[in-house]
């Protein structure tokens, strides 16, 4: 696992407490469309290329390439998405939208770790993070962001929450570098 330089910003619990996806998403079938598919059974991988679209419940992924790794029991272990950029959209249990994009997005099932690398962008409930690397632990809701080089910085916009009711939409009046 890569270690961060001292300029890394550790963001634990700064975002709303429910960073995880809708509980029902994991119980839904996974549907994938692509221009090409290659299955390598001995390596336990499936490679989708060209205008890849994946849907599972509220999760929507689009990328140029998606590699899905399985274990011997045919269970998902790793998803690697690449594109310019690769994107995902998902709802949390409060039906608030989570958006992410990067040139490389990996999800490691055993660690519940979502990594967005190179030109990474993550948004949830109106809060935004831009960085070279964003790591999200989907079990603990912990977030780490930072660059792999000492001169790279994290940019984050955190919107106030004090006057909002749980059903009120979050409005972001500030200009950001959103995709």
Backbone as CSV, one residue per row, in Angstrom:
resi,resn,N_x,N_y,N_z,CA_x,CA_y,CA_z,C_x,C_y,C_z
1,UNK,0.836,-1.174,0.000,0.000,0.000,0.000,0.885,1.242,0.000
2,UNK,0.540,2.209,-0.794,1.334,3.416,-0.951,1.217,4.286,0.293
3,UNK,2.313,4.885,0.726,2.275,5.808,1.847,2.167,7.217,1.305
4,UNK,1.532,8.088,2.072,1.325,9.468,1.659,2.477,10.342,2.122
5,UNK,2.738,11.404,1.397,3.714,12.415,1.786,3.127,13.229,2.939
6,UNK,3.934,14.021,3.662,3.440,14.803,4.795,2.336,15.786,4.442
7,UNK,2.172,16.151,3.173,1.142,17.122,2.813,-0.242,16.503,2.705
8,UNK,-0.358,15.238,3.042,-1.640,14.559,2.917,-2.633,15.126,3.920
9,UNK,-3.857,15.295,3.471,-4.941,15.735,4.334,-5.768,14.524,4.698
10,UNK,-5.881,14.230,5.983,-6.692,13.107,6.440,-8.064,13.642,6.781
11,UNK,-9.085,13.136,6.099,-10.440,13.627,6.288,-11.308,12.508,6.855
12,UNK,-11.421,12.454,8.140,-12.291,11.458,8.744,-13.518,12.161,9.305
13,UNK,-14.648,11.720,8.904,-15.931,12.176,9.420,-16.208,13.649,9.149
14,UNK,-15.550,14.261,8.190,-15.870,15.630,7.815,-17.078,15.680,6.901
15,UNK,-17.236,14.656,6.110,-18.403,14.582,5.243,-19.571,14.035,6.036
16,UNK,-20.771,14.085,5.495,-21.918,13.542,6.205,-21.654,12.098,6.617
17,UNK,-22.259,11.634,7.721,-21.924,10.333,8.265,-22.252,9.161,7.355
18,UNK,-23.127,9.292,6.410,-23.483,8.171,5.550,-22.819,8.299,4.186
19,UNK,-21.555,7.923,4.095,-20.839,7.954,2.834,-21.062,6.647,2.070
20,UNK,-21.542,5.638,2.758,-21.715,4.342,2.125,-22.933,4.327,1.218
21,UNK,-22.925,3.395,0.297,-23.981,3.270,-0.692,-25.238,2.682,-0.074
22,UNK,-26.302,2.713,-0.863,-27.557,2.121,-0.415,-27.329,0.647,-0.080
23,UNK,-27.836,0.224,1.057,-27.663,-1.164,1.487,-28.211,-2.146,0.465
24,UNK,-29.283,-1.780,-0.214,-29.935,-2.702,-1.151,-29.139,-2.905,-2.439
25,UNK,-28.173,-2.039,-2.741,-27.405,-2.161,-3.986,-26.654,-3.485,-4.082
26,UNK,-26.086,-3.950,-2.983,-25.298,-5.188,-3.014,-26.141,-6.416,-3.356
27,UNK,-27.440,-6.332,-3.131,-28.331,-7.466,-3.401,-28.872,-7.468,-4.827
28,UNK,-28.512,-6.464,-5.603,-29.019,-6.345,-6.969,-28.083,-7.022,-7.966
29,UNK,-28.652,-7.431,-9.077,-27.849,-8.021,-10.151,-26.944,-6.943,-10.757
30,UNK,-25.789,-7.366,-11.271,-24.866,-6.462,-11.960,-25.100,-6.620,-13.455
31,UNK,-25.371,-5.507,-14.136,-25.561,-5.506,-15.584,-24.421,-4.713,-16.207
32,UNK,-23.743,-5.322,-17.188,-22.608,-4.663,-17.842,-22.814,-4.677,-19.346
33,UNK,-22.532,-3.532,-19.989,-22.533,-3.413,-21.453,-21.182,-2.855,-21.876
34,UNK,-20.670,-3.339,-22.997,-19.401,-2.843,-23.528,-19.302,-3.208,-24.994
35,UNK,-18.343,-2.607,-25.691,-18.107,-2.951,-27.089,-17.459,-4.325,-27.233
36,UNK,-16.600,-4.686,-26.243,-15.898,-5.964,-26.295,-15.822,-6.584,-24.908
37,UNK,-15.773,-7.911,-24.880,-15.610,-8.656,-23.633,-14.600,-9.766,-23.836
38,UNK,-13.694,-9.902,-22.890,-12.752,-11.023,-22.886,-12.808,-11.657,-21.496
39,UNK,-13.082,-12.948,-21.442,-13.116,-13.679,-20.186,-11.899,-14.588,-20.133
40,UNK,-11.121,-14.449,-19.067,-9.941,-15.287,-18.852,-10.203,-16.126,-17.600
41,UNK,-10.840,-17.267,-17.795,-11.263,-18.095,-16.669,-10.105,-18.544,-15.798
42,UNK,-8.984,-18.923,-16.375,-7.860,-19.382,-15.565,-7.277,-18.271,-14.691
43,UNK,-7.403,-17.035,-15.162,-6.919,-15.891,-14.387,-8.017,-15.307,-13.504
44,UNK,-9.240,-15.781,-13.643,-10.406,-15.296,-12.882,-10.666,-13.812,-13.115
45,UNK,-10.594,-13.386,-14.387,-10.888,-11.988,-14.701,-11.805,-11.899,-15.923
46,UNK,-12.577,-10.815,-15.954,-13.372,-10.439,-17.121,-12.947,-9.034,-17.500
47,UNK,-12.676,-8.809,-18.784,-12.220,-7.511,-19.266,-13.264,-6.964,-20.233
48,UNK,-13.821,-5.813,-19.886,-14.795,-5.121,-20.736,-14.106,-3.886,-21.296
49,UNK,-14.250,-3.654,-22.601,-13.597,-2.497,-23.209,-14.544,-1.790,-24.157
50,UNK,-14.386,-0.472,-24.229,-15.149,0.355,-25.158,-16.513,0.732,-24.631
51,UNK,-16.676,1.974,-24.230,-17.963,2.517,-23.797,-18.643,1.602,-22.778
52,UNK,-17.926,1.286,-21.710,-18.411,0.363,-20.690,-19.443,1.052,-19.803
53,UNK,-20.546,0.377,-19.557,-21.606,0.844,-18.659,-21.928,-0.292,-17.704
54,UNK,-21.867,-0.033,-16.396,-22.210,-1.015,-15.383,-23.289,-0.423,-14.500
55,UNK,-24.324,-1.220,-14.203,-25.405,-0.796,-13.320,-25.641,-1.890,-12.295
56,UNK,-25.723,-1.500,-11.016,-26.114,-2.401,-9.942,-26.909,-1.574,-8.943
57,UNK,-28.220,-1.731,-8.933,-29.061,-0.908,-8.069,-28.905,0.552,-8.447
58,UNK,-28.542,1.397,-7.471,-28.355,2.825,-7.757,-26.959,3.145,-8.291
59,UNK,-26.068,2.143,-8.323,-24.710,2.352,-8.810,-24.675,2.364,-10.335
60,UNK,-24.086,3.416,-10.890,-23.853,3.529,-12.332,-22.388,3.862,-12.546
61,UNK,-21.715,3.044,-13.357,-20.303,3.255,-13.671,-20.166,3.385,-15.174
62,UNK,-19.353,4.337,-15.610,-19.011,4.431,-17.029,-17.498,4.576,-17.115
63,UNK,-16.906,3.830,-18.051,-15.460,3.866,-18.233,-15.125,3.356,-19.627
64,UNK,-13.880,3.504,-19.997,-13.420,2.947,-21.266,-13.017,1.490,-21.108
65,UNK,-12.562,1.148,-19.898,-12.120,-0.235,-19.634,-12.494,-0.599,-18.209
66,UNK,-12.981,-1.813,-18.038,-13.339,-2.332,-16.721,-12.804,-3.753,-16.620
67,UNK,-11.998,-4.002,-15.607,-11.482,-5.342,-15.358,-12.052,-5.787,-14.014
68,UNK,-12.760,-6.926,-14.029,-13.348,-7.465,-12.809,-12.585,-8.742,-12.453
69,UNK,-12.067,-8.783,-11.223,-11.313,-9.926,-10.720,-12.204,-10.721,-9.766
70,UNK,-12.125,-12.041,-9.854,-12.897,-12.938,-9.009,-11.955,-13.889,-8.289
71,UNK,-12.413,-14.446,-7.168,-11.636,-15.483,-6.495,-12.072,-16.857,-7.003
72,UNK,-11.535,-17.931,-6.427,-11.861,-19.291,-6.867,-13.334,-19.630,-6.678
73,UNK,-13.996,-18.951,-5.721,-15.419,-19.180,-5.480,-16.295,-18.296,-6.369
74,UNK,-15.673,-17.630,-7.341,-16.358,-16.747,-8.293,-16.997,-15.529,-7.620
75,UNK,-16.373,-15.053,-6.535,-16.836,-13.862,-5.838,-15.968,-12.674,-6.260
76,UNK,-16.583,-11.522,-6.392,-15.873,-10.303,-6.776,-14.800,-9.969,-5.745
77,UNK,-13.573,-9.704,-6.215,-12.500,-9.269,-5.314,-12.007,-7.863,-5.641
78,UNK,-11.975,-7.509,-6.933,-11.435,-6.218,-7.348,-12.094,-5.776,-8.643
79,UNK,-12.419,-4.484,-8.709,-12.890,-3.864,-9.956,-11.925,-2.731,-10.281
80,UNK,-11.396,-2.738,-11.511,-10.481,-1.693,-11.968,-11.138,-0.979,-13.148
81,UNK,-11.384,0.322,-13.003,-12.015,1.113,-14.049,-11.041,2.174,-14.525
82,UNK,-10.887,2.316,-15.831,-10.033,3.354,-16.381,-10.782,4.105,-17.465
83,UNK,-10.427,5.362,-17.639,-11.043,6.192,-18.666,-10.513,7.606,-18.566
84,UNK,-11.025,8.445,-19.382,-10.624,9.861,-19.372,-11.852,10.735,-19.275
85,UNK,-12.532,10.733,-18.147,-12.299,9.946,-16.937,-13.242,8.743,-16.843
86,UNK,-12.967,7.886,-15.866,-13.934,6.866,-15.451,-14.841,7.550,-14.425
87,UNK,-16.118,7.209,-14.428,-17.085,7.894,-13.548,-17.975,6.896,-12.827
88,UNK,-18.416,7.301,-11.626,-19.462,6.540,-10.955,-20.459,7.500,-10.331
89,UNK,-21.673,7.008,-10.182,-22.762,7.719,-9.519,-23.492,6.689,-8.684
90,UNK,-23.813,7.033,-7.424,-24.526,6.116,-6.555,-25.276,6.909,-5.498
91,UNK,-26.336,6.343,-4.992,-27.098,6.959,-3.915,-26.717,6.324,-2.589
92,UNK,-26.760,7.128,-1.505,-26.551,6.563,-0.180,-27.912,6.193,0.417
93,UNK,-27.928,5.719,1.656,-29.184,5.304,2.286,-30.158,6.453,2.490
94,UNK,-29.665,7.686,2.482,-30.526,8.871,2.581,-30.930,9.393,1.206
95,UNK,-30.606,8.616,0.166,-30.911,8.937,-1.217,-30.194,10.211,-1.690
96,UNK,-29.047,10.501,-1.074,-28.206,11.602,-1.526,-27.193,11.048,-2.508
97,UNK,-26.927,11.816,-3.539,-26.064,11.378,-4.630,-24.590,11.473,-4.260
98,UNK,-23.843,10.421,-4.607,-22.386,10.415,-4.529,-21.880,10.343,-5.961
99,UNK,-20.951,11.216,-6.303,-20.356,11.233,-7.638,-18.852,11.138,-7.508
100,UNK,-18.232,10.427,-8.422,-16.783,10.356,-8.428,-16.283,10.192,-9.844
101,UNK,-15.087,10.688,-10.066,-14.438,10.472,-11.362,-12.939,10.589,-11.187
102,UNK,-12.237,9.868,-12.031,-10.773,9.873,-12.042,-10.332,9.094,-13.268
103,UNK,-9.062,9.187,-13.581,-8.539,8.392,-14.693,-8.502,6.913,-14.328
104,UNK,-8.345,6.606,-13.034,-8.326,5.225,-12.550,-9.172,5.152,-11.282
105,UNK,-10.133,4.232,-11.246,-10.941,3.987,-10.053,-10.864,2.494,-9.766
106,UNK,-10.470,2.152,-8.542,-10.394,0.758,-8.133,-11.263,0.552,-6.905
107,UNK,-11.953,-0.590,-6.871,-12.680,-0.975,-5.671,-12.191,-2.343,-5.240
108,UNK,-11.620,-2.424,-4.020,-11.126,-3.673,-3.457,-12.140,-4.155,-2.430
109,UNK,-12.827,-5.232,-2.744,-13.920,-5.748,-1.913,-13.451,-6.118,-0.506
110,UNK,-12.349,-6.841,-0.380,-11.904,-7.326,0.932,-11.559,-6.198,1.899
111,UNK,-11.162,-5.056,1.376,-10.805,-3.905,2.207,-11.898,-2.851,2.228
112,UNK,-12.986,-3.076,1.483,-14.050,-2.075,1.329,-13.435,-0.730,0.954
113,UNK,-12.481,-0.756,0.033,-11.706,0.434,-0.308,-11.969,0.876,-1.738
114,UNK,-12.412,2.117,-1.881,-12.615,2.748,-3.170,-11.504,3.766,-3.350
115,UNK,-10.696,3.597,-4.409,-9.586,4.511,-4.677,-9.802,5.216,-6.007
116,UNK,-9.717,6.538,-5.987,-9.791,7.353,-7.188,-8.408,7.962,-7.385
117,UNK,-7.780,7.702,-8.539,-6.410,8.145,-8.785,-6.304,8.968,-10.062
118,UNK,-5.470,9.962,-10.000,-5.175,10.868,-11.110,-6.399,11.696,-11.487
119,UNK,-6.310,12.982,-11.235,-7.401,13.931,-11.504,-8.690,13.477,-10.838
120,UNK,-8.604,13.146,-9.561,-9.736,12.586,-8.824,-10.684,13.679,-8.336
121,UNK,-11.963,13.358,-8.391,-13.042,14.242,-7.969,-14.060,13.378,-7.240
122,UNK,-14.530,13.851,-6.074,-15.562,13.141,-5.318,-16.515,14.166,-4.740
123,UNK,-17.802,13.902,-4.859,-18.823,14.801,-4.346,-19.884,13.989,-3.632
124,UNK,-20.314,14.490,-2.457,-21.385,13.849,-1.708,-22.113,14.908,-0.896
125,UNK,-23.409,14.956,-1.031,-24.255,15.887,-0.272,-23.781,17.333,-0.409
126,UNK,-23.296,17.696,-1.587,-22.856,19.066,-1.835,-21.417,19.341,-1.480
127,UNK,-20.755,18.452,-0.743,-19.346,18.616,-0.414,-18.507,18.039,-1.550
128,UNK,-17.367,18.663,-1.812,-16.548,18.291,-2.966,-15.086,18.146,-2.547
129,UNK,-14.429,17.112,-3.069,-12.988,16.940,-2.891,-12.361,16.792,-4.274
130,UNK,-11.310,17.541,-4.533,-10.474,17.396,-5.735,-9.064,17.101,-5.259
131,UNK,-8.446,16.073,-5.829,-7.109,15.690,-5.420,-6.530,14.739,-6.449
132,UNK,-5.260,14.431,-6.313,-4.640,13.440,-7.176,-5.053,12.031,-6.758
133,UNK,-5.300,11.847,-5.445,-5.670,10.542,-4.913,-6.714,10.717,-3.820
134,UNK,-7.809,9.977,-3.917,-8.851,9.972,-2.894,-9.134,8.514,-2.551
135,UNK,-9.066,8.188,-1.252,-9.372,6.840,-0.780,-10.571,6.911,0.149
136,UNK,-11.550,6.042,-0.095,-12.762,6.012,0.710,-12.946,4.602,1.232
137,UNK,-12.991,4.453,2.564,-13.309,3.167,3.160,-14.820,3.124,3.310
138,UNK,-15.477,2.268,2.559,-16.938,2.255,2.535,-17.546,1.602,3.772
139,UNK,-16.734,0.944,4.608,-17.238,0.397,5.877,-17.170,1.419,7.001
140,UNK,-16.041,2.119,7.104,-15.836,3.047,8.216,-16.188,4.489,7.859
141,UNK,-16.438,4.765,6.579,-16.708,6.121,6.085,-15.488,7.028,6.171
142,UNK,-14.305,6.453,6.372,-13.088,7.250,6.431,-12.649,7.663,5.037
143,UNK,-12.117,8.876,4.938,-11.644,9.404,3.658,-10.232,9.927,3.841
144,UNK,-9.360,9.592,2.890,-8.014,10.149,2.826,-7.868,10.766,1.443
145,UNK,-7.243,11.930,1.402,-7.004,12.570,0.112,-5.644,13.221,0.151
146,UNK,-4.974,13.218,-0.981,-3.681,13.867,-1.047,-2.971,13.519,-2.327
147,UNK,-1.872,14.152,-2.530,-1.098,13.917,-3.732,0.034,12.954,-3.484
148,UNK,0.532,12.399,-4.551,1.686,11.524,-4.460,2.980,12.326,-4.547
149,UNK,2.887,13.587,-4.939,4.037,14.488,-5.003,3.868,15.553,-3.923
150,UNK,4.981,16.091,-3.436,4.922,17.041,-2.321,4.247,18.356,-2.687
151,UNK,4.188,18.712,-3.980,3.586,19.990,-4.356,2.100,19.874,-4.706
152,UNK,1.543,18.688,-4.623,0.124,18.512,-4.928,-0.698,18.772,-3.669
153,UNK,-1.815,19.456,-3.853,-2.648,19.835,-2.719,-4.053,19.302,-2.908
154,UNK,-4.770,19.244,-1.815,-6.163,18.817,-1.805,-7.029,20.065,-1.788
155,UNK,-8.091,20.049,-2.559,-9.061,21.142,-2.538,-10.386,20.555,-2.085
156,UNK,-10.997,21.181,-1.073,-12.262,20.662,-0.561,-13.207,21.806,-0.267
157,UNK,-14.481,21.599,-0.586,-15.539,22.530,-0.245,-16.507,21.778,0.660
158,UNK,-16.685,22.282,1.900,-17.616,21.681,2.850,-18.731,22.681,3.082
159,UNK,-19.947,22.297,2.781,-21.088,23.178,2.949,-21.638,23.094,4.365
160,UNK,-22.149,24.216,4.900,-22.715,24.212,6.253,-23.937,23.309,6.333
161,UNK,-24.151,22.709,7.486,-25.269,21.793,7.679,-26.269,22.268,8.737
162,UNK,-25.947,23.308,9.526,-26.738,23.651,10.692,-28.199,24.001,10.411
163,UNK,-28.542,24.600,9.281,-29.913,25.020,9.015,-30.664,24.091,8.089
164,UNK,-30.167,22.900,7.888,-30.803,21.993,6.949,-31.548,20.897,7.685
165,UNK,-32.698,20.563,7.165,-33.419,19.400,7.652,-32.953,18.212,6.833
166,UNK,-33.164,16.970,7.327,-32.673,15.808,6.583,-33.187,15.713,5.155
167,UNK,-34.372,16.233,4.869,-34.938,16.132,3.527,-34.620,17.335,2.650
168,UNK,-33.980,18.360,3.227,-33.702,19.570,2.456,-32.568,19.332,1.480
169,UNK,-32.715,19.844,0.243,-31.621,19.682,-0.721,-30.434,20.552,-0.326
170,UNK,-29.248,20.107,-0.696,-28.031,20.862,-0.446,-27.762,21.711,-1.667
171,UNK,-27.554,23.012,-1.465,-27.301,23.925,-2.562,-25.878,24.428,-2.439
172,UNK,-25.141,24.354,-3.517,-23.763,24.811,-3.544,-23.690,26.040,-4.430
173,UNK,-23.535,27.213,-3.815,-23.467,28.471,-4.575,-22.086,28.766,-5.092
174,UNK,-21.081,28.043,-4.611,-19.712,28.349,-4.972,-19.343,27.668,-6.284
175,UNK,-18.551,28.363,-7.061,-18.050,27.775,-8.299,-16.974,26.759,-7.953
176,UNK,-17.062,25.586,-8.540,-16.046,24.561,-8.332,-15.611,24.034,-9.688
177,UNK,-14.615,23.220,-9.670,-14.118,22.593,-10.889,-14.848,21.293,-11.141
178,UNK,-16.162,21.278,-10.963,-16.920,20.053,-11.165,-16.862,19.631,-12.618
179,UNK,-17.005,18.316,-12.828,-16.954,17.822,-14.214,-18.161,18.235,-15.000
